[in-house]
Amino acid sequence: MRIAVVVAGFALGMSVEAWRMQPSDAGWGARYKAADATFAGTWIRETARGELTERWTRVSDETMEGLGFAGAAGSKRVSEHLRIEMMGGEIFYVAKPTENAMPTPFKLGAAGDGRFVFTNPDHDFPQTIVYTRRGERGLLVRIEGSEGGVMRSVDFNFLKKPPTP
C-alpha cells in the first residue's frame, strides 16, 4: 500500500513528555489549545501542477482532523483524510489517502522545539514523517524511508494561509 502524503504541520512547542503527563481527567484541552494556535487552519503548497491544501480543525478536546486537497483552482479534489489523536496512551498521526482502503498510523516519537517525528517502521513508504515549524507561517514536512531497498526523502514546504477577515 503506497501512501500519497499531503501533509501539514503538527508543530507545537510542547514536548512529548509534557503531553503524556497531562492529567487524564483534563482531557486534551490544554494540549489542543496550543495546537489551535499553531496547527489548525489552512496550509498551502504551490506546485507546478497546482496547489496542495490542507485544512485542519479541532473537532473535539481529543482529536484534530485534516483534509488534504490537490489540483488546480476550480478542480481541487480531496486527496487525503488526516487525524491526530491519542490511542492506547500514545499520540498518533493517522493518514488515509483516498487511494488506500485503510488508514495508516504513525506513532509520535521524538518531539520538541517545533519538531515532531512520527514513525511506522512497518509501512512501505514513508516510514517516517517529520514536521519542522519555520517561523510564524512556514512549515517543512519531510517524508523519508526505504523504498525498494533505497533510502529516500521528499520535502514539502507549506505556508499557513492568513485567516479571512
DAJOPE-V123062 format. One record per backbone hydrogen bond with DSSP energy under -0.5 kcal/mol. NH is the residue of the N-H (numbers start at 1). CO is the residue of the C=O. E is the energy in kcal/mol with one decimal. If there is no record, write none. Layout:
nh = (NH NH)
co = (CO CO)
e = (E E)
//
This chain:
nh = (3 4 5 6 7 12 19 20 21 22 26 27 29 32 33 34 35 36 37 38 38 39 40 41 43 44 45 47 50 51 52 53 53 54 55 56 56 57 59 59 60 64 65 66 67 68 69 70 71 75 77 79 80 81 82 83 84 85 86 87 90 92 93 94 94 95 95 96 98 100 104 106 107 108 109 112 114 115 116 117 118 118 119 120 123 127 128 129 130 131 132 133 134 138 139 140 141 141 142 143 144 145 147 150 152 154 156 158 158 159 160 161)
co = (125 2 3 4 5 10 15 16 17 19 23 24 26 28 29 30 31 32 33 34 35 35 35 56 54 159 52 50 47 71 45 51 69 43 67 41 54 65 57 63 63 84 57 82 55 80 53 77 51 72 70 68 68 96 66 94 64 92 62 90 87 85 106 83 92 93 104 81 79 97 95 93 119 91 117 115 12 112 131 110 116 129 107 127 120 144 144 118 142 116 140 114 138 134 158 132 139 156 130 154 128 152 150 147 145 143 141 139 156 44 137 42)
e = (-1.3 -0.5 -1.0 -0.6 -0.5 -0.7 -1.9 -2.6 -1.6 -1.2 -1.5 -1.2 -0.9 -3.3 -1.8 -1.4 -1.7 -2.8 -1.1 -1.0 -0.7 -3.4 -1.1 -2.1 -2.8 -3.0 -2.5 -3.0 -1.1 -2.2 -3.0 -0.5 -2.6 -2.4 -2.2 -3.0 -0.5 -2.7 -0.7 -1.8 -1.4 -1.8 -2.6 -2.6 -1.6 -3.1 -3.5 -2.2 -0.9 -2.4 -2.2 -3.4 -1.3 -2.0 -2.9 -1.8 -2.1 -2.1 -0.6 -2.9 -1.8 -3.0 -2.6 -3.0 -0.5 -0.5 -2.5 -2.6 -1.9 -1.8 -3.1 -2.4 -2.5 -3.0 -3.3 -1.8 -1.0 -1.3 -2.3 -2.4 -0.5 -3.0 -2.5 -2.8 -1.8 -1.9 -2.3 -2.8 -3.1 -2.8 -2.7 -2.8 -2.9 -1.5 -1.9 -2.9 -0.5 -3.0 -2.8 -2.5 -2.5 -2.0 -2.5 -1.3 -2.5 -2.5 -2.9 -3.0 -0.6 -2.4 -2.3 -3.2)
//
